[in-house]
Amino acid sequence: MKRSLFLTIFFIINGSVYSQQRADTIASNIAQLMQMGDEARSNFDFSKALGHYNSVLKLDSMNSRAKELASDMYSSLGEHGVSVRLLRNIYKDDTTNTRVISKLALSLQAQQQTREAANLYKLLISMKSSNFNTVKSLADCYWTLGKMDSAEVYYKVADFIYGKSLVTKLYLSQIAYINKDFSSAKIYASRGVELDSSYVPLRKQLGLTHYRLDEYKQALTHFNYLAEQGDSTSSTLKMLGACNFFLGEFDKAVPLLRKTLVTDSTDTEALFYLGSSLSHKGEAKEAVEIFNSILSILQPDPSLLHKLHNQLGIAYSALEQNQTALESFSLAYKYNPSDSKLLFQMAMVRGGLKDKGNLTEAKKLLERYLSAIEPKGHALSAEEVILRERAKMYIERINEDLFMNE
């Protein structure tokens, strides 16, 4: 009996010692594997590091540090799905681990699971564990989800936290641009360019805002910079051509717009500026061909139809095709009756036909033009002042012609 009890105690003690030795061995192996994994990770050998961390997880599936580091390696290797599964597992065990929540949110965002990522970023903010990257990432999520108002709010907060971020200023400018608040768009883009004038996306954005504000000289500066940096895309060439057109540099505009159309011969905006530039250069015949080609490509919106027919009228006038010019101006006026200058232009081509009926109609059109600009008083533009005086002079001349015809 005593012998049996002794043997039982002996085996229990030996078993306990063996278990402890085995546990010590496993712990030693785990420590060694973790050390090797950390060394490989510090040398940016992510595949090798991942192998070591996975070996640790085979020995201890609950090792949260190995799970987190393995998740980091999967993420670095672009395997975000596996990374997310590991991080979800850790988060399930510890919902207060803000570092894991942040990593999980980033991995979800990389997998385009944007809504869930946004919820985690909001959770971090509510836990008062947020920084610039957290707030900006939340703004990025709202941008992707199309919630511009929310994106704007958080980009502004991110910009307040770190005022030297070029990206937040770019996005704030783009949101203002989308909302047609071009003045605010210019302010944000300008602040970014002041920080780094070599940041191409902001230079392009600032050029666009200047263009929308009719500040063509300033816009041209930025688009020229893009071209100097090797940007020969059709969009940049078109903006360069358009800016030169509005600045009256038609000789410079034409080749740029022709290059734009090499890439896309159906770009109606580039065609319009090319035709208009050619018309101003006295090349009315080609201008007419271009404007008619636009009409054959598509049925544009009324604002573009107004511009097209107005330019066609000018080109036909230069070709002394007065009746066709009159029809074009009449169509332009139909699409935009608020463009009082068209009344003056129609009067000019009617007057050029010289017969009594057209002279009478020309006089009526000039009187309508004077009536249309009269409410502006002293707020007339320089061009309107010139046209007003010319209209008065032409009315007197028409009265004389009508008197002579009688």
NORWOTA-V986972 format. One record per residue. N is the residue number from 0. RES is the residue in one small letter. PHI is phi in whole degrees, 0 to 359 (NA if undefined). PSI is psi in radians with two decimals (NA if undefined). NEAR is the number of other ideal C-beta (glycine too) atoms within 12 Angstrom. Layout:
BEGIN
n=N res=RES phi=PHI psi=PSI near=NEAR
n=N res=RES phi=PHI psi=PSI near=NEAR
END
This chain:
BEGIN
n=0 res=m phi=NA psi=-0.79 near=7
n=1 res=k phi=295 psi=-0.67 near=8
n=2 res=r phi=296 psi=-0.71 near=9
n=3 res=s phi=296 psi=-0.75 near=10
n=4 res=l phi=295 psi=-0.69 near=11
n=5 res=f phi=298 psi=-0.78 near=12
n=6 res=l phi=297 psi=-0.71 near=13
n=7 res=t phi=299 psi=-0.80 near=14
n=8 res=i phi=296 psi=-0.68 near=14
n=9 res=f phi=299 psi=-0.81 near=14
n=10 res=f phi=292 psi=-0.64 near=14
n=11 res=i phi=297 psi=-0.81 near=14
n=12 res=i phi=296 psi=-0.79 near=14
n=13 res=n phi=295 psi=-0.68 near=14
n=14 res=g phi=296 psi=-0.71 near=14
n=15 res=s phi=295 psi=-0.73 near=14
n=16 res=v phi=296 psi=-0.74 near=14
n=17 res=y phi=297 psi=-0.77 near=14
n=18 res=s phi=299 psi=-0.72 near=14
n=19 res=q phi=294 psi=-0.71 near=14
n=20 res=q phi=296 psi=-0.73 near=14
n=21 res=r phi=296 psi=-0.75 near=15
n=22 res=a phi=298 psi=-0.71 near=16
n=23 res=d phi=296 psi=-0.69 near=14
n=24 res=t phi=296 psi=-0.79 near=15
n=25 res=i phi=298 psi=-0.78 near=20
n=26 res=a phi=298 psi=-0.69 near=18
n=27 res=s phi=294 psi=-0.73 near=15
n=28 res=n phi=297 psi=-0.73 near=21
n=29 res=i phi=297 psi=-0.80 near=27
n=30 res=a phi=299 psi=-0.72 near=21
n=31 res=q phi=294 psi=-0.75 near=18
n=32 res=l phi=295 psi=-0.69 near=32
n=33 res=m phi=295 psi=-0.71 near=30
n=34 res=q phi=296 psi=-0.75 near=20
n=35 res=m phi=294 psi=-0.67 near=25
n=36 res=g phi=296 psi=-0.75 near=34
n=37 res=d phi=295 psi=-0.67 near=23
n=38 res=e phi=294 psi=-0.76 near=16
n=39 res=a phi=296 psi=-0.68 near=24
n=40 res=r phi=295 psi=-0.70 near=27
n=41 res=s phi=293 psi=-0.39 near=14
n=42 res=n phi=265 psi=0.17 near=13
n=43 res=f phi=62 psi=0.42 near=13
n=44 res=d phi=265 psi=1.36 near=19
n=45 res=f phi=292 psi=-0.61 near=26
n=46 res=s phi=295 psi=-0.79 near=21
n=47 res=k phi=295 psi=-0.74 near=22
n=48 res=a phi=299 psi=-0.74 near=32
n=49 res=l phi=300 psi=-0.71 near=32
n=50 res=g phi=301 psi=-0.74 near=24
n=51 res=h phi=292 psi=-0.76 near=32
n=52 res=y phi=294 psi=-0.64 near=38
n=53 res=n phi=292 psi=-0.58 near=27
n=54 res=s phi=296 psi=-0.66 near=25
n=55 res=v phi=298 psi=-0.75 near=33
n=56 res=l phi=293 psi=-0.45 near=29
n=57 res=k phi=290 psi=-0.55 near=18
n=58 res=l phi=276 psi=-0.57 near=24
n=59 res=d phi=214 psi=1.60 near=22
n=60 res=s phi=292 psi=-0.22 near=17
n=61 res=m phi=261 psi=0.10 near=17
n=62 res=n phi=290 psi=1.78 near=30
n=63 res=s phi=292 psi=-0.60 near=25
n=64 res=r phi=293 psi=-0.74 near=26
n=65 res=a phi=296 psi=-0.68 near=36
n=66 res=k phi=299 psi=-0.81 near=36
n=67 res=e phi=295 psi=-0.76 near=35
n=68 res=l phi=290 psi=-0.63 near=38
n=69 res=a phi=297 psi=-0.69 near=40
n=70 res=s phi=299 psi=-0.74 near=39
n=71 res=d phi=300 psi=-0.73 near=33
n=72 res=m phi=292 psi=-0.73 near=34
n=73 res=y phi=300 psi=-0.72 near=31
n=74 res=s phi=296 psi=-0.74 near=30
n=75 res=s phi=295 psi=-0.51 near=26
n=76 res=l phi=271 psi=0.05 near=22
n=77 res=g phi=86 psi=0.10 near=15
n=78 res=e phi=265 psi=1.23 near=22
n=79 res=h phi=292 psi=-0.49 near=28
n=80 res=g phi=298 psi=-0.81 near=20
n=81 res=v phi=293 psi=-0.68 near=25
n=82 res=s phi=301 psi=-0.77 near=35
n=83 res=v phi=297 psi=-0.74 near=30
n=84 res=r phi=299 psi=-0.75 near=22
n=85 res=l phi=294 psi=-0.75 near=36
n=86 res=l phi=292 psi=-0.63 near=39
n=87 res=r phi=299 psi=-0.69 near=27
n=88 res=n phi=297 psi=-0.76 near=25
n=89 res=i phi=293 psi=-0.76 near=32
n=90 res=y phi=297 psi=-0.61 near=30
n=91 res=k phi=298 psi=-0.65 near=17
n=92 res=d phi=280 psi=-0.46 near=18
n=93 res=d phi=214 psi=1.68 near=20
n=94 res=t phi=279 psi=0.03 near=16
n=95 res=t phi=255 psi=0.01 near=14
n=96 res=n phi=281 psi=1.66 near=25
n=97 res=t phi=294 psi=-0.53 near=24
n=98 res=r phi=295 psi=-0.75 near=24
n=99 res=v phi=292 psi=-0.69 near=34
n=100 res=i phi=300 psi=-0.73 near=35
n=101 res=s phi=296 psi=-0.77 near=32
n=102 res=k phi=295 psi=-0.69 near=38
n=103 res=l phi=296 psi=-0.73 near=41
n=104 res=a phi=298 psi=-0.77 near=41
n=105 res=l phi=297 psi=-0.74 near=34
n=106 res=s phi=293 psi=-0.70 near=36
n=107 res=l phi=296 psi=-0.71 near=32
n=108 res=q phi=297 psi=-0.70 near=35
n=109 res=a phi=294 psi=-0.50 near=26
n=110 res=q phi=271 psi=0.13 near=24
n=111 res=q phi=64 psi=0.45 near=18
n=112 res=q phi=267 psi=1.17 near=23
n=113 res=t phi=293 psi=-0.71 near=27
n=114 res=r phi=296 psi=-0.77 near=21
n=115 res=e phi=294 psi=-0.66 near=25
n=116 res=a phi=298 psi=-0.76 near=35
n=117 res=a phi=300 psi=-0.71 near=31
n=118 res=n phi=297 psi=-0.65 near=22
n=119 res=l phi=289 psi=-0.68 near=37
n=120 res=y phi=297 psi=-0.71 near=39
n=121 res=k phi=296 psi=-0.64 near=25
n=122 res=l phi=298 psi=-0.76 near=26
n=123 res=l phi=299 psi=-0.73 near=31
n=124 res=i phi=296 psi=-0.71 near=29
n=125 res=s phi=292 psi=-0.45 near=15
n=126 res=m phi=274 psi=0.11 near=18
n=127 res=k phi=56 psi=0.70 near=10
n=128 res=s phi=231 psi=0.96 near=22
n=129 res=s phi=237 psi=2.75 near=27
n=130 res=n phi=219 psi=-2.94 near=19
n=131 res=f phi=305 psi=-0.82 near=22
n=132 res=n phi=297 psi=-0.67 near=26
n=133 res=t phi=296 psi=-0.85 near=36
n=134 res=v phi=295 psi=-0.75 near=33
n=135 res=k phi=296 psi=-0.71 near=35
n=136 res=s phi=297 psi=-0.66 near=39
n=137 res=l phi=296 psi=-0.74 near=40
n=138 res=a phi=299 psi=-0.71 near=44
n=139 res=d phi=300 psi=-0.70 near=31
n=140 res=c phi=297 psi=-0.80 near=33
n=141 res=y phi=296 psi=-0.65 near=32
n=142 res=w phi=300 psi=-0.82 near=31
n=143 res=t phi=296 psi=-0.63 near=23
n=144 res=l phi=281 psi=-0.07 near=23
n=145 res=g phi=81 psi=0.24 near=14
n=146 res=k phi=266 psi=1.41 near=21
n=147 res=m phi=295 psi=-0.64 near=23
n=148 res=d phi=297 psi=-0.80 near=17
n=149 res=s phi=292 psi=-0.69 near=24
n=150 res=a phi=300 psi=-0.75 near=33
n=151 res=e phi=298 psi=-0.74 near=29
n=152 res=v phi=301 psi=-0.86 near=23
n=153 res=y phi=283 psi=-0.51 near=36
n=154 res=y phi=295 psi=-0.63 near=37
n=155 res=k phi=294 psi=-0.71 near=26
n=156 res=v phi=296 psi=-0.78 near=28
n=157 res=a phi=299 psi=-0.70 near=36
n=158 res=d phi=294 psi=-0.58 near=31
n=159 res=f phi=290 psi=-0.69 near=19
n=160 res=i phi=293 psi=-0.76 near=21
n=161 res=y phi=224 psi=1.71 near=21
n=162 res=g phi=285 psi=-0.05 near=19
n=163 res=k phi=258 psi=0.20 near=18
n=164 res=s phi=282 psi=2.10 near=29
n=165 res=l phi=286 psi=-0.61 near=31
n=166 res=v phi=293 psi=-0.75 near=29
n=167 res=t phi=296 psi=-0.66 near=39
n=168 res=k phi=293 psi=-0.64 near=38
n=169 res=l phi=297 psi=-0.84 near=38
n=170 res=y phi=293 psi=-0.68 near=35
n=171 res=l phi=297 psi=-0.68 near=42
n=172 res=s phi=295 psi=-0.73 near=41
n=173 res=q phi=294 psi=-0.67 near=33
n=174 res=i phi=295 psi=-0.79 near=34
n=175 res=a phi=298 psi=-0.67 near=31
n=176 res=y phi=297 psi=-0.79 near=31
n=177 res=i phi=300 psi=-0.67 near=23
n=178 res=n phi=279 psi=0.11 near=18
n=179 res=k phi=63 psi=0.41 near=13
n=180 res=d phi=265 psi=1.32 near=21
n=181 res=f phi=291 psi=-0.49 near=27
n=182 res=s phi=295 psi=-0.80 near=19
n=183 res=s phi=294 psi=-0.67 near=25
n=184 res=a phi=301 psi=-0.71 near=34
n=185 res=k phi=293 psi=-0.69 near=33
n=186 res=i phi=298 psi=-0.87 near=24
n=187 res=y phi=296 psi=-0.78 near=36
n=188 res=a phi=295 psi=-0.69 near=43
n=189 res=s phi=297 psi=-0.72 near=29
n=190 res=r phi=298 psi=-0.68 near=27
n=191 res=g phi=293 psi=-0.77 near=36
n=192 res=v phi=295 psi=-0.56 near=31
n=193 res=e phi=296 psi=-0.58 near=19
n=194 res=l phi=285 psi=-0.68 near=22
n=195 res=d phi=207 psi=1.76 near=20
n=196 res=s phi=285 psi=-0.10 near=19
n=197 res=s phi=264 psi=-0.04 near=17
n=198 res=y phi=281 psi=1.79 near=27
n=199 res=v phi=302 psi=-0.80 near=26
n=200 res=p phi=304 psi=-0.68 near=25
n=201 res=l phi=288 psi=-0.63 near=36
n=202 res=r phi=297 psi=-0.72 near=36
n=203 res=k phi=294 psi=-0.76 near=33
n=204 res=q phi=298 psi=-0.73 near=40
n=205 res=l phi=293 psi=-0.67 near=43
n=206 res=g phi=300 psi=-0.74 near=41
n=207 res=l phi=295 psi=-0.72 near=35
n=208 res=t phi=292 psi=-0.69 near=37
n=209 res=h phi=300 psi=-0.73 near=34
n=210 res=y phi=298 psi=-0.79 near=37
n=211 res=r phi=293 psi=-0.41 near=30
n=212 res=l phi=267 psi=0.21 near=26
n=213 res=d phi=62 psi=0.45 near=16
n=214 res=e phi=261 psi=1.25 near=23
n=215 res=y phi=290 psi=-0.58 near=29
n=216 res=k phi=295 psi=-0.78 near=20
n=217 res=q phi=292 psi=-0.71 near=27
n=218 res=a phi=300 psi=-0.74 near=36
n=219 res=l phi=300 psi=-0.64 near=30
n=220 res=t phi=303 psi=-0.78 near=24
n=221 res=h phi=286 psi=-0.68 near=39
n=222 res=f phi=290 psi=-0.56 near=37
n=223 res=n phi=296 psi=-0.68 near=25
n=224 res=y phi=298 psi=-0.77 near=26
n=225 res=l phi=300 psi=-0.75 near=32
n=226 res=a phi=296 psi=-0.68 near=28
n=227 res=e phi=295 psi=-0.48 near=16
n=228 res=q phi=275 psi=0.10 near=19
n=229 res=g phi=97 psi=0.14 near=10
n=230 res=d phi=280 psi=1.82 near=23
n=231 res=s phi=246 psi=0.46 near=19
n=232 res=t phi=293 psi=2.73 near=21
n=233 res=s phi=297 psi=-0.57 near=24
n=234 res=s phi=294 psi=-0.72 near=26
n=235 res=t phi=291 psi=-0.74 near=34
n=236 res=l phi=299 psi=-0.69 near=35
n=237 res=k phi=295 psi=-0.74 near=38
n=238 res=m phi=293 psi=-0.64 near=42
n=239 res=l phi=297 psi=-0.78 near=42
n=240 res=g phi=296 psi=-0.76 near=43
n=241 res=a phi=295 psi=-0.74 near=39
n=242 res=c phi=297 psi=-0.77 near=37
n=243 res=n phi=296 psi=-0.62 near=34
n=244 res=f phi=299 psi=-0.88 near=36
n=245 res=f phi=292 psi=-0.41 near=28
n=246 res=l phi=273 psi=0.02 near=26
n=247 res=g phi=81 psi=0.19 near=16
n=248 res=e phi=268 psi=1.20 near=24
n=249 res=f phi=293 psi=-0.60 near=27
n=250 res=d phi=297 psi=-0.59 near=19
n=251 res=k phi=280 psi=-0.59 near=25
n=252 res=a phi=293 psi=-0.74 near=36
n=253 res=v phi=303 psi=-0.93 near=32
n=254 res=p phi=297 psi=-0.60 near=21
n=255 res=l phi=295 psi=-0.75 near=34
n=256 res=l phi=290 psi=-0.60 near=39
n=257 res=r phi=296 psi=-0.70 near=27
n=258 res=k phi=296 psi=-0.67 near=26
n=259 res=t phi=302 psi=-0.75 near=35
n=260 res=l phi=285 psi=-0.22 near=29
n=261 res=v phi=296 psi=-0.68 near=18
n=262 res=t phi=284 psi=-0.74 near=18
n=263 res=d phi=218 psi=1.74 near=19
n=264 res=s phi=287 psi=-0.13 near=19
n=265 res=t phi=256 psi=0.20 near=16
n=266 res=d phi=289 psi=1.73 near=29
n=267 res=t phi=294 psi=-0.53 near=30
n=268 res=e phi=292 psi=-0.80 near=31
n=269 res=a phi=296 psi=-0.70 near=37
n=270 res=l phi=299 psi=-0.72 near=38
n=271 res=f phi=297 psi=-0.83 near=39
n=272 res=y phi=293 psi=-0.59 near=42
n=273 res=l phi=294 psi=-0.82 near=41
n=274 res=g phi=299 psi=-0.73 near=42
n=275 res=s phi=294 psi=-0.71 near=37
n=276 res=s phi=296 psi=-0.77 near=38
n=277 res=l phi=297 psi=-0.68 near=33
n=278 res=s phi=299 psi=-0.76 near=37
n=279 res=h phi=292 psi=-0.46 near=26
n=280 res=k phi=277 psi=-0.03 near=24
n=281 res=g phi=89 psi=0.12 near=16
n=282 res=e phi=263 psi=1.13 near=22
n=283 res=a phi=293 psi=-0.59 near=29
n=284 res=k phi=298 psi=-0.85 near=20
n=285 res=e phi=293 psi=-0.61 near=24
n=286 res=a phi=300 psi=-0.78 near=36
n=287 res=v phi=299 psi=-0.74 near=31
n=288 res=e phi=299 psi=-0.72 near=21
n=289 res=i phi=293 psi=-0.80 near=35
n=290 res=f phi=298 psi=-0.70 near=39
n=291 res=n phi=292 psi=-0.55 near=23
n=292 res=s phi=294 psi=-0.60 near=24
n=293 res=i phi=297 psi=-0.78 near=33
n=294 res=l phi=296 psi=-0.53 near=25
n=295 res=s phi=282 psi=-0.42 near=15
n=296 res=i phi=287 psi=-0.79 near=22
n=297 res=l phi=203 psi=2.98 near=16
n=298 res=q phi=260 psi=1.71 near=13
n=299 res=p phi=289 psi=3.07 near=21
n=300 res=d phi=286 psi=2.85 near=13
n=301 res=p phi=305 psi=-0.62 near=19
n=302 res=s phi=294 psi=-0.66 near=17
n=303 res=l phi=286 psi=-0.66 near=24
n=304 res=l phi=300 psi=-0.69 near=26
n=305 res=h phi=301 psi=-0.83 near=28
n=306 res=k phi=294 psi=-0.72 near=32
n=307 res=l phi=298 psi=-0.88 near=41
n=308 res=h phi=292 psi=-0.54 near=39
n=309 res=n phi=297 psi=-0.82 near=35
n=310 res=q phi=293 psi=-0.62 near=40
n=311 res=l phi=297 psi=-0.70 near=40
n=312 res=g phi=300 psi=-0.75 near=40
n=313 res=i phi=297 psi=-0.77 near=34
n=314 res=a phi=294 psi=-0.76 near=36
n=315 res=y phi=294 psi=-0.60 near=34
n=316 res=s phi=298 psi=-0.73 near=33
n=317 res=a phi=296 psi=-0.51 near=28
n=318 res=l phi=273 psi=0.04 near=25
n=319 res=e phi=61 psi=0.53 near=16
n=320 res=q phi=262 psi=1.30 near=23
n=321 res=n phi=297 psi=-0.71 near=27
n=322 res=q phi=294 psi=-0.75 near=21
n=323 res=t phi=293 psi=-0.66 near=26
n=324 res=a phi=298 psi=-0.74 near=36
n=325 res=l phi=299 psi=-0.76 near=32
n=326 res=e phi=298 psi=-0.69 near=21
n=327 res=s phi=293 psi=-0.80 near=39
n=328 res=f phi=298 psi=-0.66 near=38
n=329 res=s phi=296 psi=-0.72 near=30
n=330 res=l phi=294 psi=-0.70 near=29
n=331 res=a phi=300 psi=-0.73 near=35
n=332 res=y phi=293 psi=-0.58 near=31
n=333 res=k phi=298 psi=-0.71 near=19
n=334 res=y phi=280 psi=-0.38 near=24
n=335 res=n phi=213 psi=1.43 near=24
n=336 res=p phi=294 psi=-0.20 near=17
n=337 res=s phi=278 psi=-0.16 near=16
n=338 res=d phi=276 psi=1.51 near=28
n=339 res=s phi=294 psi=-0.42 near=32
n=340 res=k phi=301 psi=-0.50 near=34
n=341 res=l phi=297 psi=-0.53 near=35
n=342 res=l phi=298 psi=-0.75 near=36
n=343 res=f phi=295 psi=-0.76 near=38
n=344 res=q phi=295 psi=-0.70 near=37
n=345 res=m phi=295 psi=-0.64 near=41
n=346 res=a phi=296 psi=-0.68 near=41
n=347 res=m phi=296 psi=-0.77 near=36
n=348 res=v phi=286 psi=-0.57 near=35
n=349 res=r phi=294 psi=-0.73 near=34
n=350 res=g phi=297 psi=-0.53 near=36
n=351 res=g phi=291 psi=-0.30 near=27
n=352 res=l phi=280 psi=-0.33 near=26
n=353 res=k phi=72 psi=-0.33 near=19
n=354 res=d phi=285 psi=2.86 near=18
n=355 res=k phi=301 psi=-0.76 near=19
n=356 res=g phi=298 psi=-0.79 near=15
n=357 res=n phi=289 psi=-0.61 near=26
n=358 res=l phi=298 psi=-0.73 near=31
n=359 res=t phi=297 psi=-0.76 near=24
n=360 res=e phi=294 psi=-0.63 near=26
n=361 res=a phi=297 psi=-0.74 near=36
n=362 res=k phi=298 psi=-0.75 near=31
n=363 res=k phi=298 psi=-0.71 near=23
n=364 res=l phi=295 psi=-0.70 near=34
n=365 res=l phi=294 psi=-0.68 near=37
n=366 res=e phi=295 psi=-0.65 near=25
n=367 res=r phi=294 psi=-0.66 near=24
n=368 res=y phi=297 psi=-0.79 near=32
n=369 res=l phi=297 psi=-0.68 near=28
n=370 res=s phi=294 psi=-0.63 near=16
n=371 res=a phi=291 psi=-0.62 near=25
n=372 res=i phi=268 psi=-0.19 near=30
n=373 res=e phi=302 psi=-0.73 near=17
n=374 res=p phi=300 psi=-0.34 near=12
n=375 res=k phi=288 psi=-0.35 near=16
n=376 res=g phi=57 psi=-2.11 near=10
n=377 res=h phi=274 psi=0.06 near=11
n=378 res=a phi=269 psi=0.25 near=11
n=379 res=l phi=293 psi=2.55 near=20
n=380 res=s phi=285 psi=2.92 near=14
n=381 res=a phi=300 psi=-0.69 near=10
n=382 res=e phi=295 psi=-0.73 near=14
n=383 res=e phi=295 psi=-0.61 near=26
n=384 res=v phi=297 psi=-0.78 near=17
n=385 res=i phi=296 psi=-0.80 near=16
n=386 res=l phi=294 psi=-0.60 near=28
n=387 res=r phi=299 psi=-0.81 near=30
n=388 res=e phi=292 psi=-0.66 near=20
n=389 res=r phi=293 psi=-0.66 near=23
n=390 res=a phi=298 psi=-0.76 near=36
n=391 res=k phi=298 psi=-0.73 near=21
n=392 res=m phi=295 psi=-0.74 near=19
n=393 res=y phi=292 psi=-0.60 near=28
n=394 res=i phi=297 psi=-0.75 near=28
n=395 res=e phi=298 psi=-0.73 near=16
n=396 res=r phi=295 psi=-0.72 near=22
n=397 res=i phi=296 psi=-0.72 near=33
n=398 res=n phi=302 psi=-0.70 near=21
n=399 res=e phi=294 psi=-0.75 near=15
n=400 res=d phi=296 psi=-0.72 near=23
n=401 res=l phi=295 psi=-0.68 near=23
n=402 res=f phi=296 psi=-0.74 near=12
n=403 res=m phi=293 psi=-0.63 near=12
n=404 res=n phi=295 psi=-0.55 near=15
n=405 res=e phi=286 psi=NA near=10
END
